Amino acid sequence: MPRSLQSYGRREFLKYSGATLSASFTSGLAKTGRASPPGPEDTATRLRTGLVYSPDYKKHLTGPGHPESPRRLDAVMEALTPERLEIELVRIEPRRATREEILYCHTAAYHDLVKREIESGAGGLSTGDTTVGRQSYEVALLAAGGVLAAVDAVVAGRVQGAFCAVRPPGHHARPTQGMGFCIFNNVAIAARYAQKKHQIGKVLIVDWDVHHGNGTQDIFYEDGSVFYFSTHQWPFYPGTGRKEETGRGAGAGTTLNCPFPREAGRKEVLGAFQDQLVPAAERFKPELVLISAGFDGRVDDLLGGLRLTDKDFADLTNVVKDIARRHAQRRLVSVLEGGYTLDGLAKATAAHVRALAGT
């Protein structure tokens, strides 16, 4: 694994640093047991899509001018109202992840460092470029736990897919290091949780954020039970994600990176999904599919240089949905990562969720 995470492209990544919803509430998520068998096709089509959100996610305060701000969720949630989306989503109540659940993917020393530094009033983690506020530790636990609640709902068959409007994002968080605006790796913890609680065997993580998810890759680089697929801009922060990085040991062949130059768009990214992800999933046969849904690859994003459109994100979603339908009993959970131009983030998220819901 390249070790250029600390310095590569940081200035570019940080140069810009400086809602109500009417929906049904889903409770009583399954707390134990194996994944439910697939139901009849007509039952699947009647299920609605789940949504994880809490106003508490806005209590992670990053300061004036920071691109990863609470305003991102205001924009997302306004776009996801039933009136705007023309779909009623099923609310899934988030919970806080436990220390044990965080330790599925992070070391105890790192968890305790995060808690100690935030509670002491530090303005940023000592491990990297992640700004924090007084409540950021509790919010980070709620973000990770919200994704776990979505996994419970999807595996129990209570919803047909789910979108998690959470922050802080997570895919840069490594086992011993928070960086890139990330504290705990939400999607990675969800993958391990599904395996440990629901006895899911193989998990596919699809990451279309403009930045490579170095943390997710690190966590599963030697693990053949989790397949990590990423399309991203390169060279770019954090400096990882070369196509030669394919896994090691038991994980050899279960990391698939598709790096693209600045200005790449639909042809390159959707082509990689169709020509590389689909056959890889056919071989791997995942039992659960997770998406690291970053929308900073959208055209005109503040921090990105790719040129994806809202339709492109809908089409990428449909490719992943079909993989989940073919291999994973439709079990699909999408987790918000990046996206920093508010209007673009809102529009791309809405396109993604409409496709996730099948409209």
Stockholm file with secondary structure:
# STOCKHOLM 1.0

chainA/1-359         MPRSLQSYGRREFLKYSGATLSASFTSGLAKTGRASPPGPEDTATRLRTGLVYSPDYKKHLTGPGHPESPRRLDAVMEALTPERLEIELVRIEPRRATREEILYCHTAAYHDLVKREIESGAGGLSTGDTTVGRQSYEVALLAAGGVLAAVDAVVAGRVQGAFCAVRPPGHHARPTQGMGFCIFNNVAIAARYAQKKHQIGKVLIVDWDVHHGNGTQDIFYEDGSVFYFSTHQWPFYPGTGRKEETGRGAGAGTTLNCPFPREAGRKEVLGAFQDQLVPAAERFKPELVLISAGFDGRVDDLLGGLRLTDKDFADLTNVVKDIARRHAQRRLVSVLEGGYTLDGLAKATAAHVRALAGT
#=GR chainA/1-359 SS CCCCTTTTTHHHHHTTCCCCCCCEEECCCCCSSCCCCCCCHHHHHHCCCEEECCGGGGGCCCCTTCSSCTHHHHHHHHHTSHHHHSSCCEEECCCCCCHHHHTTTSCHHHHHHHHHHHHTTCSBCTTSSCBCCTTHHHHHHHHHHHHHHHHHHHHTTSSSCEEECCSSCCTTCBTTBCCTTCSSCHHHHHHHHHHHHHCCCCEEEEECCSSCCHHHHHHHTTCTTEEEEEEEESSCTTSCCCTTCCCCGGGTTCEEEEEECTTCCHHHHHHHIIIIIHHHHHHHCCSEEEEEECCTTBTTCSSCCCCBCHHHHHHHHHHHHHHHHHHSTTCEEEEECCCCSHHHHHHHHHHHHHHHHTC
#=GC SS_cons         CCCCTTTTTHHHHHTTCCCCCCCEEECCCCCSSCCCCCCCHHHHHHCCCEEECCGGGGGCCCCTTCSSCTHHHHHHHHHTSHHHHSSCCEEECCCCCCHHHHTTTSCHHHHHHHHHHHHTTCSBCTTSSCBCCTTHHHHHHHHHHHHHHHHHHHHTTSSSCEEECCSSCCTTCBTTBCCTTCSSCHHHHHHHHHHHHHCCCCEEEEECCSSCCHHHHHHHTTCTTEEEEEEEESSCTTSCCCTTCCCCGGGTTCEEEEEECTTCCHHHHHHHIIIIIHHHHHHHCCSEEEEEECCTTBTTCSSCCCCBCHHHHHHHHHHHHHHHHHHSTTCEEEEECCCCSHHHHHHHHHHHHHHHHTC
//
